[in-house]
Amino acid sequence: MEFVGIIVAVSNLEEKQGSTQPNNQASIQCYRDIVVQTQEGFPKGICATLKGDIARDFNLPKGTKVRVFFEPRAYQSKASGKWFTSCHAWRIDAC
């Protein structure tokens, strides 16, 4: 899936300790959120999460028009049992 819009916010890069790899080394996972506002008659802000190398290498400034390729994902909270959806961006191109 994809959408086009203008970047309105970019979070700082977060690095979190991941699960232990088979060779007993812990992995470090990188995350970054961006908010893109669509350019429809009724604009919508969509928060997309970047993970891994795409999060680490992301360098587009606010105000840039982009095309975001993403995959929606549903998760269930272990604490409350409620479901929520996230937007995992796997590619972002400047337009």
PyMOL Python script that loads the backbone (N, CA, C, O; Angstrom):
from pymol import cmd

cmd.read_pdbstr("""\
ATOM      1  N   MET A   1       0.851  -1.160   0.000  1.00  0.00           N
ATOM      2  CA  MET A   1       0.000   0.000   0.000  1.00  0.00           C
ATOM      3  C   MET A   1       0.902   1.229   0.000  1.00  0.00           C
ATOM      4  O   MET A   1       2.086   1.148   0.327  1.00  0.00           O
ATOM      5  N   GLU A   2       0.325   2.361  -0.370  1.00  0.00           N
ATOM      6  CA  GLU A   2       1.116   3.587  -0.396  1.00  0.00           C
ATOM      7  C   GLU A   2       0.223   4.806  -0.247  1.00  0.00           C
ATOM      8  O   GLU A   2      -0.983   4.747  -0.483  1.00  0.00           O
ATOM      9  N   PHE A   3       0.849   5.927   0.156  1.00  0.00           N
ATOM     10  CA  PHE A   3       0.172   7.214   0.194  1.00  0.00           C
ATOM     11  C   PHE A   3       1.204   8.304  -0.047  1.00  0.00           C
ATOM     12  O   PHE A   3       2.404   8.081   0.112  1.00  0.00           O
ATOM     13  N   VAL A   4       0.728   9.491  -0.434  1.00  0.00           N
ATOM     14  CA  VAL A   4       1.592  10.632  -0.726  1.00  0.00           C
ATOM     15  C   VAL A   4       1.209  11.770   0.204  1.00  0.00           C
ATOM     16  O   VAL A   4       0.031  11.972   0.499  1.00  0.00           O
ATOM     17  N   GLY A   5       2.208  12.512   0.664  1.00  0.00           N
ATOM     18  CA  GLY A   5       1.937  13.654   1.523  1.00  0.00           C
ATOM     19  C   GLY A   5       3.204  14.405   1.859  1.00  0.00           C
ATOM     20  O   GLY A   5       4.266  14.152   1.291  1.00  0.00           O
ATOM     21  N   ILE A   6       3.074  15.344   2.801  1.00  0.00           N
ATOM     22  CA  ILE A   6       4.172  16.200   3.226  1.00  0.00           C
ATOM     23  C   ILE A   6       4.603  15.785   4.635  1.00  0.00           C
ATOM     24  O   ILE A   6       3.760  15.592   5.511  1.00  0.00           O
ATOM     25  N   ILE A   7       5.910  15.648   4.853  1.00  0.00           N
ATOM     26  CA  ILE A   7       6.414  15.320   6.187  1.00  0.00           C
ATOM     27  C   ILE A   7       6.180  16.514   7.107  1.00  0.00           C
ATOM     28  O   ILE A   7       6.605  17.630   6.809  1.00  0.00           O
ATOM     29  N   VAL A   8       5.494  16.268   8.239  1.00  0.00           N
ATOM     30  CA  VAL A   8       5.241  17.340   9.206  1.00  0.00           C
ATOM     31  C   VAL A   8       5.989  17.119  10.521  1.00  0.00           C
ATOM     32  O   VAL A   8       6.134  18.060  11.300  1.00  0.00           O
ATOM     33  N   ALA A   9       6.460  15.915  10.786  1.00  0.00           N
ATOM     34  CA  ALA A   9       7.223  15.645  12.011  1.00  0.00           C
ATOM     35  C   ALA A   9       8.091  14.411  11.814  1.00  0.00           C
ATOM     36  O   ALA A   9       7.714  13.467  11.120  1.00  0.00           O
ATOM     37  N   VAL A  10       9.268  14.442  12.446  1.00  0.00           N
ATOM     38  CA  VAL A  10      10.194  13.307  12.409  1.00  0.00           C
ATOM     39  C   VAL A  10      10.738  13.115  13.825  1.00  0.00           C
ATOM     40  O   VAL A  10      11.269  14.054  14.418  1.00  0.00           O
ATOM     41  N   SER A  11      10.609  11.915  14.363  1.00  0.00           N
ATOM     42  CA  SER A  11      11.135  11.653  15.711  1.00  0.00           C
ATOM     43  C   SER A  11      12.628  11.370  15.647  1.00  0.00           C
ATOM     44  O   SER A  11      13.181  11.105  14.580  1.00  0.00           O
ATOM     45  N   ASN A  12      13.263  11.433  16.798  1.00  0.00           N
ATOM     46  CA  ASN A  12      14.670  11.053  16.908  1.00  0.00           C
ATOM     47  C   ASN A  12      14.799   9.542  16.751  1.00  0.00           C
ATOM     48  O   ASN A  12      13.849   8.799  16.999  1.00  0.00           O
ATOM     49  N   LEU A  13      15.952   9.108  16.349  1.00  0.00           N
ATOM     50  CA  LEU A  13      16.229   7.681  16.221  1.00  0.00           C
ATOM     51  C   LEU A  13      16.267   7.048  17.609  1.00  0.00           C
ATOM     52  O   LEU A  13      16.932   7.557  18.512  1.00  0.00           O
ATOM     53  N   GLU A  14      15.554   5.943  17.774  1.00  0.00           N
ATOM     54  CA  GLU A  14      15.562   5.192  19.032  1.00  0.00           C
ATOM     55  C   GLU A  14      16.249   3.859  18.773  1.00  0.00           C
ATOM     56  O   GLU A  14      15.964   3.176  17.789  1.00  0.00           O
ATOM     57  N   GLU A  15      17.145   3.506  19.662  1.00  0.00           N
ATOM     58  CA  GLU A  15      17.796   2.210  19.570  1.00  0.00           C
ATOM     59  C   GLU A  15      17.424   1.405  20.809  1.00  0.00           C
ATOM     60  O   GLU A  15      17.584   1.868  21.938  1.00  0.00           O
ATOM     61  N   LYS A  16      16.927   0.198  20.582  1.00  0.00           N
ATOM     62  CA  LYS A  16      16.495  -0.661  21.687  1.00  0.00           C
ATOM     63  C   LYS A  16      17.212  -2.001  21.591  1.00  0.00           C
ATOM     64  O   LYS A  16      17.475  -2.515  20.504  1.00  0.00           O
ATOM     65  N   GLN A  17      17.515  -2.541  22.751  1.00  0.00           N
ATOM     66  CA  GLN A  17      18.132  -3.865  22.817  1.00  0.00           C
ATOM     67  C   GLN A  17      17.101  -4.891  22.370  1.00  0.00           C
ATOM     68  O   GLN A  17      16.002  -4.948  22.923  1.00  0.00           O
ATOM     69  N   GLY A  18      17.443  -5.696  21.382  1.00  0.00           N
ATOM     70  CA  GLY A  18      16.537  -6.714  20.874  1.00  0.00           C
ATOM     71  C   GLY A  18      16.775  -8.051  21.542  1.00  0.00           C
ATOM     72  O   GLY A  18      17.485  -8.145  22.543  1.00  0.00           O
ATOM     73  N   SER A  19      16.182  -9.067  20.985  1.00  0.00           N
ATOM     74  CA  SER A  19      16.338 -10.414  21.526  1.00  0.00           C
ATOM     75  C   SER A  19      17.744 -10.926  21.242  1.00  0.00           C
ATOM     76  O   SER A  19      18.441 -10.416  20.365  1.00  0.00           O
ATOM     77  N   THR A  20      18.137 -11.912  21.976  1.00  0.00           N
ATOM     78  CA  THR A  20      19.460 -12.504  21.808  1.00  0.00           C
ATOM     79  C   THR A  20      19.489 -13.356  20.541  1.00  0.00           C
ATOM     80  O   THR A  20      18.578 -14.144  20.285  1.00  0.00           O
ATOM     81  N   GLN A  21      20.525 -13.188  19.774  1.00  0.00           N
ATOM     82  CA  GLN A  21      20.734 -13.950  18.548  1.00  0.00           C
ATOM     83  C   GLN A  21      21.250 -15.342  18.893  1.00  0.00           C
ATOM     84  O   GLN A  21      21.680 -15.565  20.025  1.00  0.00           O
ATOM     85  N   PRO A  22      21.220 -16.292  17.947  1.00  0.00           N
ATOM     86  CA  PRO A  22      21.710 -17.655  18.214  1.00  0.00           C
ATOM     87  C   PRO A  22      23.155 -17.705  18.703  1.00  0.00           C
ATOM     88  O   PRO A  22      23.521 -18.625  19.434  1.00  0.00           O
ATOM     89  N   ASN A  23      23.983 -16.735  18.315  1.00  0.00           N
ATOM     90  CA  ASN A  23      25.388 -16.718  18.737  1.00  0.00           C
ATOM     91  C   ASN A  23      25.574 -15.980  20.069  1.00  0.00           C
ATOM     92  O   ASN A  23      26.687 -15.575  20.405  1.00  0.00           O
ATOM     93  N   ASN A  24      24.473 -15.807  20.832  1.00  0.00           N
ATOM     94  CA  ASN A  24      24.470 -15.161  22.149  1.00  0.00           C
ATOM     95  C   ASN A  24      24.827 -13.679  22.116  1.00  0.00           C
ATOM     96  O   ASN A  24      25.241 -13.126  23.135  1.00  0.00           O
ATOM     97  N   GLN A  25      24.677 -13.033  20.978  1.00  0.00           N
ATOM     98  CA  GLN A  25      24.869 -11.589  20.897  1.00  0.00           C
ATOM     99  C   GLN A  25      23.501 -10.931  20.827  1.00  0.00           C
ATOM    100  O   GLN A  25      22.630 -11.363  20.072  1.00  0.00           O
ATOM    101  N   ALA A  26      23.320  -9.883  21.621  1.00  0.00           N
ATOM    102  CA  ALA A  26      22.050  -9.163  21.597  1.00  0.00           C
ATOM    103  C   ALA A  26      22.024  -8.255  20.376  1.00  0.00           C
ATOM    104  O   ALA A  26      23.034  -7.642  20.029  1.00  0.00           O
ATOM    105  N   SER A  27      20.881  -8.172  19.735  1.00  0.00           N
ATOM    106  CA  SER A  27      20.754  -7.299  18.575  1.00  0.00           C
ATOM    107  C   SER A  27      20.252  -5.934  19.023  1.00  0.00           C
ATOM    108  O   SER A  27      19.577  -5.820  20.046  1.00  0.00           O
ATOM    109  N   ILE A  28      20.582  -4.903  18.259  1.00  0.00           N
ATOM    110  CA  ILE A  28      20.085  -3.557  18.526  1.00  0.00           C
ATOM    111  C   ILE A  28      19.138  -3.205  17.399  1.00  0.00           C
ATOM    112  O   ILE A  28      19.502  -3.249  16.224  1.00  0.00           O
ATOM    113  N   GLN A  29      17.913  -2.853  17.771  1.00  0.00           N
ATOM    114  CA  GLN A  29      16.898  -2.506  16.788  1.00  0.00           C
ATOM    115  C   GLN A  29      16.708  -0.990  16.778  1.00  0.00           C
ATOM    116  O   GLN A  29      16.644  -0.361  17.833  1.00  0.00           O
ATOM    117  N   CYS A  30      16.620  -0.407  15.577  1.00  0.00           N
ATOM    118  CA  CYS A  30      16.454   1.035  15.423  1.00  0.00           C
ATOM    119  C   CYS A  30      15.037   1.336  14.979  1.00  0.00           C
ATOM    120  O   CYS A  30      14.469   0.626  14.150  1.00  0.00           O
ATOM    121  N   TYR A  31      14.466   2.407  15.544  1.00  0.00           N
ATOM    122  CA  TYR A  31      13.110   2.834  15.209  1.00  0.00           C
ATOM    123  C   TYR A  31      13.088   4.347  15.017  1.00  0.00           C
ATOM    124  O   TYR A  31      13.872   5.072  15.628  1.00  0.00           O
ATOM    125  N   ARG A  32      12.186   4.810  14.167  1.00  0.00           N
ATOM    126  CA  ARG A  32      11.943   6.241  13.998  1.00  0.00           C
ATOM    127  C   ARG A  32      10.513   6.390  13.486  1.00  0.00           C
ATOM    128  O   ARG A  32      10.081   5.622  12.626  1.00  0.00           O
ATOM    129  N   ASP A  33       9.780   7.364  14.001  1.00  0.00           N
ATOM    130  CA  ASP A  33       8.431   7.653  13.525  1.00  0.00           C
ATOM    131  C   ASP A  33       8.446   8.923  12.696  1.00  0.00           C
ATOM    132  O   ASP A  33       9.157   9.877  13.012  1.00  0.00           O
ATOM    133  N   ILE A  34       7.658   8.927  11.637  1.00  0.00           N
ATOM    134  CA  ILE A  34       7.449  10.159  10.871  1.00  0.00           C
ATOM    135  C   ILE A  34       5.943  10.367  10.746  1.00  0.00           C
ATOM    136  O   ILE A  34       5.174   9.407  10.704  1.00  0.00           O
ATOM    137  N   VAL A  35       5.536  11.621  10.687  1.00  0.00           N
ATOM    138  CA  VAL A  35       4.136  11.955  10.466  1.00  0.00           C
ATOM    139  C   VAL A  35       4.046  12.650   9.116  1.00  0.00           C
ATOM    140  O   VAL A  35       4.734  13.639   8.860  1.00  0.00           O
ATOM    141  N   VAL A  36       3.187  12.115   8.261  1.00  0.00           N
ATOM    142  CA  VAL A  36       2.996  12.650   6.917  1.00  0.00           C
ATOM    143  C   VAL A  36       1.543  13.087   6.796  1.00  0.00           C
ATOM    144  O   VAL A  36       0.623  12.336   7.122  1.00  0.00           O
ATOM    145  N   GLN A  37       1.350  14.327   6.318  1.00  0.00           N
ATOM    146  CA  GLN A  37      -0.010  14.831   6.119  1.00  0.00           C
ATOM    147  C   GLN A  37      -0.386  14.672   4.651  1.00  0.00           C
ATOM    148  O   GLN A  37       0.303  15.166   3.759  1.00  0.00           O
ATOM    149  N   THR A  38      -1.495  13.970   4.421  1.00  0.00           N
ATOM    150  CA  THR A  38      -1.955  13.756   3.047  1.00  0.00           C
ATOM    151  C   THR A  38      -2.453  15.077   2.466  1.00  0.00           C
ATOM    152  O   THR A  38      -2.689  16.037   3.200  1.00  0.00           O
ATOM    153  N   GLN A  39      -2.608  15.119   1.160  1.00  0.00           N
ATOM    154  CA  GLN A  39      -3.004  16.356   0.488  1.00  0.00           C
ATOM    155  C   GLN A  39      -4.355  16.193  -0.187  1.00  0.00           C
ATOM    156  O   GLN A  39      -4.521  16.558  -1.352  1.00  0.00           O
ATOM    157  N   GLU A  40      -5.308  15.654   0.532  1.00  0.00           N
ATOM    158  CA  GLU A  40      -6.652  15.453   0.019  1.00  0.00           C
ATOM    159  C   GLU A  40      -7.513  16.657   0.387  1.00  0.00           C
ATOM    160  O   GLU A  40      -7.037  17.614   0.998  1.00  0.00           O
ATOM    161  N   GLY A  41      -8.773  16.594   0.010  1.00  0.00           N
ATOM    162  CA  GLY A  41      -9.711  17.640   0.393  1.00  0.00           C
ATOM    163  C   GLY A  41      -9.804  17.784   1.902  1.00  0.00           C
ATOM    164  O   GLY A  41      -9.920  18.895   2.419  1.00  0.00           O
ATOM    165  N   PHE A  42      -9.754  16.655   2.612  1.00  0.00           N
ATOM    166  CA  PHE A  42      -9.723  16.630   4.067  1.00  0.00           C
ATOM    167  C   PHE A  42      -8.425  15.939   4.475  1.00  0.00           C
ATOM    168  O   PHE A  42      -8.407  14.723   4.661  1.00  0.00           O
ATOM    169  N   PRO A  43      -7.323  16.711   4.620  1.00  0.00           N
ATOM    170  CA  PRO A  43      -6.016  16.107   4.915  1.00  0.00           C
ATOM    171  C   PRO A  43      -6.025  15.304   6.207  1.00  0.00           C
ATOM    172  O   PRO A  43      -6.722  15.636   7.166  1.00  0.00           O
ATOM    173  N   LYS A  44      -5.235  14.241   6.205  1.00  0.00           N
ATOM    174  CA  LYS A  44      -5.099  13.372   7.365  1.00  0.00           C
ATOM    175  C   LYS A  44      -3.629  13.219   7.707  1.00  0.00           C
ATOM    176  O   LYS A  44      -2.786  13.124   6.814  1.00  0.00           O
ATOM    177  N   GLY A  45      -3.321  13.196   8.986  1.00  0.00           N
ATOM    178  CA  GLY A  45      -1.963  12.918   9.432  1.00  0.00           C
ATOM    179  C   GLY A  45      -1.816  11.424   9.652  1.00  0.00           C
ATOM    180  O   GLY A  45      -2.633  10.811  10.339  1.00  0.00           O
ATOM    181  N   ILE A  46      -0.791  10.843   9.079  1.00  0.00           N
ATOM    182  CA  ILE A  46      -0.547   9.413   9.231  1.00  0.00           C
ATOM    183  C   ILE A  46       0.848   9.233   9.819  1.00  0.00           C
ATOM    184  O   ILE A  46       1.833   9.731   9.272  1.00  0.00           O
ATOM    185  N   CYS A  47       0.921   8.523  10.930  1.00  0.00           N
ATOM    186  CA  CYS A  47       2.204   8.229  11.565  1.00  0.00           C
ATOM    187  C   CYS A  47       2.705   6.890  11.032  1.00  0.00           C
ATOM    188  O   CYS A  47       2.010   5.878  11.117  1.00  0.00           O
ATOM    189  N   ALA A  48       3.907   6.897  10.485  1.00  0.00           N
ATOM    190  CA  ALA A  48       4.513   5.673   9.960  1.00  0.00           C
ATOM    191  C   ALA A  48       5.784   5.378  10.742  1.00  0.00           C
ATOM    192  O   ALA A  48       6.567   6.282  11.033  1.00  0.00           O
ATOM    193  N   THR A  49       5.985   4.118  11.077  1.00  0.00           N
ATOM    194  CA  THR A  49       7.172   3.698  11.819  1.00  0.00           C
ATOM    195  C   THR A  49       8.195   3.109  10.852  1.00  0.00           C
ATOM    196  O   THR A  49       7.875   2.250  10.030  1.00  0.00           O
ATOM    197  N   LEU A  50       9.420   3.585  10.969  1.00  0.00           N
ATOM    198  CA  LEU A  50      10.537   3.062  10.193  1.00  0.00           C
ATOM    199  C   LEU A  50      11.361   2.185  11.123  1.00  0.00           C
ATOM    200  O   LEU A  50      11.542   2.527  12.292  1.00  0.00           O
ATOM    201  N   LYS A  51      11.864   1.058  10.623  1.00  0.00           N
ATOM    202  CA  LYS A  51      12.661   0.150  11.440  1.00  0.00           C
ATOM    203  C   LYS A  51      13.925  -0.239  10.703  1.00  0.00           C
ATOM    204  O   LYS A  51      13.939  -0.317   9.475  1.00  0.00           O
ATOM    205  N   GLY A  52      14.978  -0.482  11.449  1.00  0.00           N
ATOM    206  CA  GLY A  52      16.224  -0.977  10.880  1.00  0.00           C
ATOM    207  C   GLY A  52      16.996   0.072  10.111  1.00  0.00           C
ATOM    208  O   GLY A  52      17.055   1.235  10.512  1.00  0.00           O
ATOM    209  N   ASP A  53      17.594  -0.349   8.994  1.00  0.00           N
ATOM    210  CA  ASP A  53      18.442   0.538   8.193  1.00  0.00           C
ATOM    211  C   ASP A  53      17.688   1.745   7.656  1.00  0.00           C
ATOM    212  O   ASP A  53      18.251   2.837   7.592  1.00  0.00           O
ATOM    213  N   ILE A  54      16.422   1.574   7.268  1.00  0.00           N
ATOM    214  CA  ILE A  54      15.665   2.699   6.729  1.00  0.00           C
ATOM    215  C   ILE A  54      15.491   3.780   7.806  1.00  0.00           C
ATOM    216  O   ILE A  54      15.490   4.969   7.488  1.00  0.00           O
ATOM    217  N   ALA A  55      15.345   3.379   9.070  1.00  0.00           N
ATOM    218  CA  ALA A  55      15.242   4.346  10.172  1.00  0.00           C
ATOM    219  C   ALA A  55      16.588   5.028  10.407  1.00  0.00           C
ATOM    220  O   ALA A  55      16.648   6.242  10.600  1.00  0.00           O
ATOM    221  N   ARG A  56      17.646   4.258  10.391  1.00  0.00           N
ATOM    222  CA  ARG A  56      18.985   4.780  10.636  1.00  0.00           C
ATOM    223  C   ARG A  56      19.422   5.752   9.541  1.00  0.00           C
ATOM    224  O   ARG A  56      20.062   6.765   9.827  1.00  0.00           O
ATOM    225  N   ASP A  57      19.076   5.444   8.282  1.00  0.00           N
ATOM    226  CA  ASP A  57      19.542   6.232   7.148  1.00  0.00           C
ATOM    227  C   ASP A  57      18.593   7.360   6.745  1.00  0.00           C
ATOM    228  O   ASP A  57      18.921   8.141   5.851  1.00  0.00           O
ATOM    229  N   PHE A  58      17.432   7.463   7.380  1.00  0.00           N
ATOM    230  CA  PHE A  58      16.434   8.460   6.988  1.00  0.00           C
ATOM    231  C   PHE A  58      16.975   9.867   7.239  1.00  0.00           C
ATOM    232  O   PHE A  58      17.457  10.161   8.333  1.00  0.00           O
ATOM    233  N   ASN A  59      16.897  10.745   6.220  1.00  0.00           N
ATOM    234  CA  ASN A  59      17.417  12.104   6.380  1.00  0.00           C
ATOM    235  C   ASN A  59      16.599  13.163   5.643  1.00  0.00           C
ATOM    236  O   ASN A  59      17.127  14.235   5.345  1.00  0.00           O
ATOM    237  N   LEU A  60      15.339  12.900   5.343  1.00  0.00           N
ATOM    238  CA  LEU A  60      14.513  13.891   4.661  1.00  0.00           C
ATOM    239  C   LEU A  60      13.962  14.888   5.684  1.00  0.00           C
ATOM    240  O   LEU A  60      13.494  14.481   6.747  1.00  0.00           O
ATOM    241  N   PRO A  61      14.012  16.188   5.378  1.00  0.00           N
ATOM    242  CA  PRO A  61      13.543  17.184   6.344  1.00  0.00           C
ATOM    243  C   PRO A  61      12.030  17.376   6.301  1.00  0.00           C
ATOM    244  O   PRO A  61      11.359  16.961   5.356  1.00  0.00           O
ATOM    245  N   LYS A  62      11.509  18.016   7.353  1.00  0.00           N
ATOM    246  CA  LYS A  62      10.092  18.396   7.367  1.00  0.00           C
ATOM    247  C   LYS A  62       9.813  19.264   6.150  1.00  0.00           C
ATOM    248  O   LYS A  62      10.672  20.030   5.714  1.00  0.00           O
ATOM    249  N   GLY A  63       8.609  19.141   5.607  1.00  0.00           N
ATOM    250  CA  GLY A  63       8.223  19.923   4.440  1.00  0.00           C
ATOM    251  C   GLY A  63       8.464  19.214   3.119  1.00  0.00           C
ATOM    252  O   GLY A  63       8.037  19.702   2.072  1.00  0.00           O
ATOM    253  N   THR A  64       9.140  18.072   3.148  1.00  0.00           N
ATOM    254  CA  THR A  64       9.415  17.319   1.925  1.00  0.00           C
ATOM    255  C   THR A  64       8.185  16.519   1.518  1.00  0.00           C
ATOM    256  O   THR A  64       7.560  15.865   2.353  1.00  0.00           O
ATOM    257  N   LYS A  65       7.837  16.571   0.229  1.00  0.00           N
ATOM    258  CA  LYS A  65       6.750  15.753  -0.284  1.00  0.00           C
ATOM    259  C   LYS A  65       7.291  14.350  -0.540  1.00  0.00           C
ATOM    260  O   LYS A  65       8.320  14.184  -1.195  1.00  0.00           O
ATOM    261  N   VAL A  66       6.593  13.347  -0.020  1.00  0.00           N
ATOM    262  CA  VAL A  66       7.079  11.969  -0.107  1.00  0.00           C
ATOM    263  C   VAL A  66       5.971  11.004  -0.514  1.00  0.00           C
ATOM    264  O   VAL A  66       4.782  11.282  -0.358  1.00  0.00           O
ATOM    265  N   ARG A  67       6.398   9.876  -1.033  1.00  0.00           N
ATOM    266  CA  ARG A  67       5.512   8.732  -1.278  1.00  0.00           C
ATOM    267  C   ARG A  67       5.963   7.656  -0.295  1.00  0.00           C
ATOM    268  O   ARG A  67       7.123   7.243  -0.298  1.00  0.00           O
ATOM    269  N   VAL A  68       5.032   7.209   0.545  1.00  0.00           N
ATOM    270  CA  VAL A  68       5.328   6.235   1.593  1.00  0.00           C
ATOM    271  C   VAL A  68       4.720   4.894   1.210  1.00  0.00           C
ATOM    272  O   VAL A  68       3.515   4.788   0.980  1.00  0.00           O
ATOM    273  N   PHE A  69       5.556   3.887   1.145  1.00  0.00           N
ATOM    274  CA  PHE A  69       5.111   2.518   0.888  1.00  0.00           C
ATOM    275  C   PHE A  69       5.070   1.836   2.252  1.00  0.00           C
ATOM    276  O   PHE A  69       6.064   1.845   2.979  1.00  0.00           O
ATOM    277  N   PHE A  70       3.942   1.251   2.599  1.00  0.00           N
ATOM    278  CA  PHE A  70       3.788   0.741   3.952  1.00  0.00           C
ATOM    279  C   PHE A  70       2.976  -0.540   3.989  1.00  0.00           C
ATOM    280  O   PHE A  70       2.335  -0.941   3.018  1.00  0.00           O
ATOM    281  N   GLU A  71       3.035  -1.158   5.154  1.00  0.00           N
ATOM    282  CA  GLU A  71       2.290  -2.375   5.432  1.00  0.00           C
ATOM    283  C   GLU A  71       1.567  -2.160   6.761  1.00  0.00           C
ATOM    284  O   GLU A  71       2.218  -1.940   7.783  1.00  0.00           O
ATOM    285  N   PRO A  72       0.231  -2.221   6.766  1.00  0.00           N
ATOM    286  CA  PRO A  72      -0.475  -2.101   8.051  1.00  0.00           C
ATOM    287  C   PRO A  72      -0.308  -3.395   8.848  1.00  0.00           C
ATOM    288  O   PRO A  72      -0.329  -4.491   8.287  1.00  0.00           O
ATOM    289  N   ARG A  73      -0.144  -3.251  10.157  1.00  0.00           N
ATOM    290  CA  ARG A  73       0.025  -4.415  11.018  1.00  0.00           C
ATOM    291  C   ARG A  73      -0.886  -4.281  12.237  1.00  0.00           C
ATOM    292  O   ARG A  73      -1.012  -3.195  12.803  1.00  0.00           O
ATOM    293  N   ALA A  74      -1.512  -5.368  12.637  1.00  0.00           N
ATOM    294  CA  ALA A  74      -2.373  -5.382  13.820  1.00  0.00           C
ATOM    295  C   ALA A  74      -1.645  -6.092  14.955  1.00  0.00           C
ATOM    296  O   ALA A  74      -1.000  -7.121  14.752  1.00  0.00           O
ATOM    297  N   TYR A  75      -1.761  -5.525  16.148  1.00  0.00           N
ATOM    298  CA  TYR A  75      -1.136  -6.095  17.341  1.00  0.00           C
ATOM    299  C   TYR A  75      -2.158  -6.147  18.460  1.00  0.00           C
ATOM    300  O   TYR A  75      -3.064  -5.317  18.533  1.00  0.00           O
ATOM    301  N   GLN A  76      -2.001  -7.128  19.325  1.00  0.00           N
ATOM    302  CA  GLN A  76      -2.846  -7.211  20.507  1.00  0.00           C
ATOM    303  C   GLN A  76      -1.990  -6.928  21.739  1.00  0.00           C
ATOM    304  O   GLN A  76      -0.928  -7.523  21.920  1.00  0.00           O
ATOM    305  N   SER A  77      -2.464  -6.016  22.578  1.00  0.00           N
ATOM    306  CA  SER A  77      -1.769  -5.677  23.808  1.00  0.00           C
ATOM    307  C   SER A  77      -1.814  -6.859  24.770  1.00  0.00           C
ATOM    308  O   SER A  77      -2.880  -7.410  25.042  1.00  0.00           O
ATOM    309  N   LYS A  78      -0.653  -7.240  25.281  1.00  0.00           N
ATOM    310  CA  LYS A  78      -0.620  -8.331  26.255  1.00  0.00           C
ATOM    311  C   LYS A  78      -1.240  -7.898  27.577  1.00  0.00           C
ATOM    312  O   LYS A  78      -1.811  -8.716  28.298  1.00  0.00           O
ATOM    313  N   ALA A  79      -1.129  -6.615  27.893  1.00  0.00           N
ATOM    314  CA  ALA A  79      -1.638  -6.111  29.172  1.00  0.00           C
ATOM    315  C   ALA A  79      -3.159  -6.014  29.193  1.00  0.00           C
ATOM    316  O   ALA A  79      -3.803  -6.463  30.141  1.00  0.00           O
ATOM    317  N   SER A  80      -3.735  -5.418  28.131  1.00  0.00           N
ATOM    318  CA  SER A  80      -5.181  -5.159  28.146  1.00  0.00           C
ATOM    319  C   SER A  80      -5.985  -6.075  27.235  1.00  0.00           C
ATOM    320  O   SER A  80      -7.201  -6.201  27.382  1.00  0.00           O
ATOM    321  N   GLY A  81      -5.293  -6.719  26.283  1.00  0.00           N
ATOM    322  CA  GLY A  81      -6.007  -7.571  25.338  1.00  0.00           C
ATOM    323  C   GLY A  81      -6.615  -6.811  24.174  1.00  0.00           C
ATOM    324  O   GLY A  81      -7.207  -7.417  23.281  1.00  0.00           O
ATOM    325  N   LYS A  82      -6.476  -5.470  24.170  1.00  0.00           N
ATOM    326  CA  LYS A  82      -7.036  -4.661  23.084  1.00  0.00           C
ATOM    327  C   LYS A  82      -6.146  -4.748  21.853  1.00  0.00           C
ATOM    328  O   LYS A  82      -4.941  -4.988  21.940  1.00  0.00           O
ATOM    329  N   TRP A  83      -6.783  -4.545  20.700  1.00  0.00           N
ATOM    330  CA  TRP A  83      -6.078  -4.576  19.421  1.00  0.00           C
ATOM    331  C   TRP A  83      -5.808  -3.157  18.951  1.00  0.00           C
ATOM    332  O   TRP A  83      -6.592  -2.246  19.219  1.00  0.00           O
ATOM    333  N   PHE A  84      -4.693  -2.970  18.247  1.00  0.00           N
ATOM    334  CA  PHE A  84      -4.400  -1.693  17.611  1.00  0.00           C
ATOM    335  C   PHE A  84      -3.651  -1.960  16.311  1.00  0.00           C
ATOM    336  O   PHE A  84      -3.135  -3.057  16.097  1.00  0.00           O
ATOM    337  N   THR A  85      -3.594  -0.951  15.448  1.00  0.00           N
ATOM    338  CA  THR A  85      -2.960  -1.073  14.138  1.00  0.00           C
ATOM    339  C   THR A  85      -1.804  -0.092  14.033  1.00  0.00           C
ATOM    340  O   THR A  85      -1.907   1.047  14.487  1.00  0.00           O
ATOM    341  N   SER A  86      -0.716  -0.530  13.441  1.00  0.00           N
ATOM    342  CA  SER A  86       0.414   0.365  13.187  1.00  0.00           C
ATOM    343  C   SER A  86       0.709   0.371  11.691  1.00  0.00           C
ATOM    344  O   SER A  86       0.303  -0.527  10.953  1.00  0.00           O
ATOM    345  N   CYS A  87       1.413   1.389  11.275  1.00  0.00           N
ATOM    346  CA  CYS A  87       1.775   1.582   9.875  1.00  0.00           C
ATOM    347  C   CYS A  87       3.287   1.410   9.768  1.00  0.00           C
ATOM    348  O   CYS A  87       4.037   2.301  10.169  1.00  0.00           O
ATOM    349  N   HIS A  88       3.745   0.279   9.235  1.00  0.00           N
ATOM    350  CA  HIS A  88       5.182  -0.011   9.100  1.00  0.00           C
ATOM    351  C   HIS A  88       5.623   0.409   7.693  1.00  0.00           C
ATOM    352  O   HIS A  88       5.260  -0.233   6.707  1.00  0.00           O
ATOM    353  N   ALA A  89       6.408   1.489   7.608  1.00  0.00           N
ATOM    354  CA  ALA A  89       6.898   1.977   6.310  1.00  0.00           C
ATOM    355  C   ALA A  89       8.146   1.197   5.923  1.00  0.00           C
ATOM    356  O   ALA A  89       9.092   1.116   6.706  1.00  0.00           O
ATOM    357  N   TRP A  90       8.157   0.632   4.740  1.00  0.00           N
ATOM    358  CA  TRP A  90       9.324  -0.127   4.285  1.00  0.00           C
ATOM    359  C   TRP A  90      10.094   0.600   3.181  1.00  0.00           C
ATOM    360  O   TRP A  90      11.177   0.170   2.783  1.00  0.00           O
ATOM    361  N   ARG A  91       9.518   1.717   2.684  1.00  0.00           N
ATOM    362  CA  ARG A  91      10.218   2.535   1.677  1.00  0.00           C
ATOM    363  C   ARG A  91       9.590   3.920   1.653  1.00  0.00           C
ATOM    364  O   ARG A  91       8.370   4.065   1.729  1.00  0.00           O
ATOM    365  N   ILE A  92      10.454   4.949   1.544  1.00  0.00           N
ATOM    366  CA  ILE A  92       9.968   6.329   1.434  1.00  0.00           C
ATOM    367  C   ILE A  92      10.780   7.010   0.351  1.00  0.00           C
ATOM    368  O   ILE A  92      12.009   7.044   0.404  1.00  0.00           O
ATOM    369  N   ASP A  93      10.068   7.557  -0.642  1.00  0.00           N
ATOM    370  CA  ASP A  93      10.723   8.269  -1.741  1.00  0.00           C
ATOM    371  C   ASP A  93      10.297   9.721  -1.742  1.00  0.00           C
ATOM    372  O   ASP A  93       9.117  10.027  -1.568  1.00  0.00           O
ATOM    373  N   ALA A  94      11.256  10.624  -1.940  1.00  0.00           N
ATOM    374  CA  ALA A  94      10.913  12.033  -2.130  1.00  0.00           C
ATOM    375  C   ALA A  94      10.264  12.189  -3.493  1.00  0.00           C
ATOM    376  O   ALA A  94      10.700  11.571  -4.465  1.00  0.00           O
ATOM    377  N   CYS A  95       9.227  13.009  -3.571  1.00  0.00           N
ATOM    378  CA  CYS A  95       8.521  13.221  -4.854  1.00  0.00           C
ATOM    379  C   CYS A  95       9.041  14.454  -5.567  1.00  0.00           C
ATOM    380  O   CYS A  95       8.567  14.785  -6.654  1.00  0.00           O
TER     381      CYS A  95
END
""", "prot")
cmd.dss("prot")
cmd.show_as("cartoon", "prot")
cmd.util.cbc("prot")
cmd.orient("prot")
